[in-house]
Amino acid sequence: MPIDPLRDVRVWEQLLRIDQDLAETARRGGCFRCGGRLDSARYPRKPRGCPIDLDARYEWRLGLCCDACRKRVTPPSVLFLGRRVYFGAAIVLSVMDKALTTERLAKLKQLLGVDRRTVRRWQRWWRESFPRTAVWSVERGRLMPPVDESALPGSLVERFTGGLHDQLISVLRFVLPLTTGTAR
């Protein structure tokens, strides 16, 4: 089961740095509604799906708020896959393999505290809903030969170079537009 990157604190630190960079880029761009200055407006999360203890920095979703119109801007995130409560990395790695055996589901429950129904829902999302997203419609053409949609996200992970750590981060960057509805 390919969850080793989830046990590596360096992976988590890199994901946090990427999120901080994404938030800073969004902040510098200003409010896309009125052009006002964006200030920090992070909000607490109770993320799940990490087999190691992370410090309190990972319990916050980085967000911004316009000083003029007071509208919230949520920058894209590689840590959080939209509004899901599990970390994006856990979601990708949990359903990377096509086969979800009883033993594998039990191991995921033990390591990440994720229920088998949740894992099956993630698998359905990757194989049924994700291929219908605008992100996939636009980006899949860049991947030749075509990715096997019945084996997502594993077939997507395999398209990126490097070790599993690098591939995971590449997939999380690939789906960035799906992690927010309020950023440019």
ZIFEN-V938286 format. One line per field, one symbol per residue. phi: phi as a letter, one per 30 degrees, with the letter a starting at -180 (. if undefined). burial: I if it has 9 or more other ideal C-beta (glycine too) atoms within 8 Angstrom, else O. Layout:
phi->???
burial->???
This chain:
phi->.dceedccdddddddddddddddddddddidddbiddccdbdbdbcdbjbdbdcddddcbcdbbbddcciddbcdebcdccicdddeeddddddcddddcdedddddddddcicddddddddddddccdedcddededddddcbdeddddcddeddeddcdjdeeddedddddeceedcacbcd
burial->OOIOIIOIOOIIOIIIOIIIOIIOIIIOOOIOOOOIOIIIOOOOIOIIIIOOOOOOOIOIIIIIIIOIOOIIIIIIIIIIIOOOOIIIIIIIIIIIIOOIOOOIIOIIIOIIOIOIOIIIOIIIIIIOOIIOIOIIOOIIOOIOOOIOOOOIIIIIIOOIOOOIIIIIIIIIIIIIOOIIOOIO
